[in-house]
Amino acid sequence: MTETREIIDLDQLDHSRFRSWPFSHDFCITCGLCAGSCPVSGIDGIDPRMLVRMVSLGLEDELVQARWPWICTMCG
């Protein structure tokens, strides 16, 4: 079975629910520093880079429903 995805215009996304976050997904350069320093990275598939990428792609509903973002310790 093949899952289809809608092509999303990134300029039209509403990121309002993420405005209070202490970072901007627009600044991510996929260096991996966040994943390397995250104390819970790798546990239950947690990957901070995936979180940022999901926001960038407009997959906010899937992100909110996923288990692992809520495990984040927000260590800053």
C-alpha positions as CSV (number, residue, x, y, z in Angstrom):
1,M,0.0,0.0,0.0
2,T,1.4,3.4,-1.0
3,E,0.7,6.5,1.1
4,T,0.3,9.7,-0.8
5,R,1.2,13.1,0.6
6,E,0.0,16.6,-0.5
7,I,2.7,19.0,-1.8
8,I,2.8,21.9,0.7
9,D,3.7,25.5,-0.1
10,L,6.1,26.2,2.7
11,D,5.4,30.0,2.5
12,Q,1.7,29.4,3.2
13,L,2.2,27.4,6.5
14,D,0.7,28.5,9.8
15,H,3.3,28.0,12.4
16,S,1.5,30.0,15.1
17,R,1.3,27.1,17.6
18,F,5.1,27.0,17.6
19,R,5.9,30.7,18.0
20,S,6.6,30.3,21.7
21,W,9.3,27.7,21.1
22,P,12.8,28.9,22.0
23,F,14.1,28.3,18.4
24,S,13.2,28.9,14.9
25,H,13.0,26.0,12.4
26,D,14.1,28.4,9.7
27,F,17.6,28.5,11.2
28,C,18.2,24.8,11.1
29,I,21.2,23.8,9.0
30,T,21.0,20.1,9.8
31,C,24.3,20.0,11.5
32,G,23.2,17.4,14.0
33,L,24.4,19.4,17.1
34,C,20.9,19.2,18.6
35,A,20.7,15.5,18.2
36,G,24.2,15.0,19.5
37,S,23.6,17.0,22.7
38,C,20.0,15.9,23.4
39,P,19.9,13.7,26.5
40,V,16.9,11.7,25.2
41,S,18.0,11.5,21.5
42,G,17.7,7.9,20.2
43,I,15.3,6.8,22.9
44,D,12.0,5.7,21.3
45,G,13.1,7.1,18.0
46,I,13.5,10.6,19.3
47,D,15.4,12.8,16.9
48,P,15.4,16.6,17.4
49,R,16.2,17.0,13.7
50,M,13.1,15.1,12.7
51,L,11.0,17.4,14.9
52,V,12.4,20.5,13.2
53,R,11.9,18.9,9.8
54,M,8.3,17.9,10.5
55,V,7.5,21.5,11.4
56,S,9.3,22.8,8.3
57,L,7.2,20.4,6.1
58,G,3.9,21.4,7.7
59,L,3.4,18.0,9.5
60,E,2.3,19.8,12.7
61,D,-0.7,17.6,13.3
62,E,1.4,14.4,13.0
63,L,4.0,15.9,15.3
64,V,1.5,16.9,17.9
65,Q,0.0,13.3,17.8
66,A,3.4,11.6,18.0
67,R,4.6,10.3,21.4
68,W,8.2,11.4,21.4
69,P,7.9,15.2,21.2
70,W,6.3,15.1,24.7
71,I,9.3,13.2,26.1
72,C,11.5,16.2,25.3
73,T,13.1,17.7,28.4
74,M,13.5,21.2,26.8
75,C,17.0,21.3,28.3
76,G,17.6,24.5,26.3
